[in-house]
Amino acid sequence: MSISKIATNPHFGIFSVEKLIRVAPTLVVWGVGAGSAVSLLGSDIPLVKKDILSRIPIAGAYFKVPEPEAEE
C-alpha cells in the first residue's frame, strides 16, 4: 500500500507565490503610473516641491524652492 505525499503551496490568504509572480508586472506598471500622476499633479504645490520632489536624487535640483530671505 503506497501513501502519496501531500504537497502544499505556501500562501497568505488567497495570495500564493504563483499568483504574485503572475500579477507583479501589472502592479509595477500601475504603481509607476500612479506615482507619476501624483508627482505631476503635486508639482505645483510648494510644500510637495520642498518636502518630497526636491529630495529625489537625480531630478531634485529641478524642483528646488528658493528660501525666502528674512528681513531684519
C-alpha positions in Angstrom: 0.0 0.0 0.0 1.6 3.2 -1.1 1.0 6.5 0.6 1.2 9.6 -1.6 2.8 12.7 -0.3 0.6 15.8 0.2 2.2 18.8 -1.4 1.1 22.2 -0.2 1.9 25.6 -1.8 2.8 28.4 0.6 0.2 31.1 0.6 -1.0 34.0 2.6 -4.8 34.2 2.4 -5.7 33.9 -1.3 -2.3 35.0 -2.4 0.2 32.4 -3.5 3.7 32.8 -4.9 2.5 31.8 -8.4 -0.3 34.5 -8.4 2.1 37.1 -7.1 4.6 36.4 -9.9 1.8 36.5 -12.5 0.5 39.9 -11.4 3.8 41.6 -10.4 4.4 43.3 -13.8 0.9 44.7 -13.8 1.3 46.0 -10.3 4.6 47.7 -11.2 3.0 49.4 -14.2 0.1 50.7 -12.2 2.5 51.8 -9.4 4.7 53.8 -11.7 1.7 55.3 -13.4 0.1 56.3 -10.0 3.5 57.7 -8.7 4.0 59.7 -11.9 0.4 61.2 -11.7 0.8 62.2 -8.1 4.2 63.8 -8.7 2.8 65.6 -11.8 -0.3 66.9 -10.1 1.5 67.8 -6.9 4.4 69.6 -8.6 2.6 72.9 -8.3 2.2 72.7 -4.5 5.2 74.4 -2.8 5.1 72.1 0.2 5.2 69.0 -2.0 8.1 70.5 -4.0 10.1 71.4 -0.9 9.5 68.2 1.1 9.1 65.5 -1.5 10.2 66.3 -5.0 13.3 68.3 -4.1 14.7 65.2 -2.4 14.6 62.9 -5.4 18.3 62.0 -6.1 18.6 62.8 -9.8 15.8 65.3 -10.6 15.7 67.1 -7.2 17.6 70.1 -8.4 14.8 70.9 -10.9 12.2 71.2 -8.1 14.3 73.4 -5.7 12.2 76.0 -4.0 14.1 79.2 -3.2 14.1 80.0 0.5 12.6 83.4 1.4 15.1 85.8 2.9 14.3 87.1 6.3 14.3 90.8 6.5 16.0 92.2 9.6 
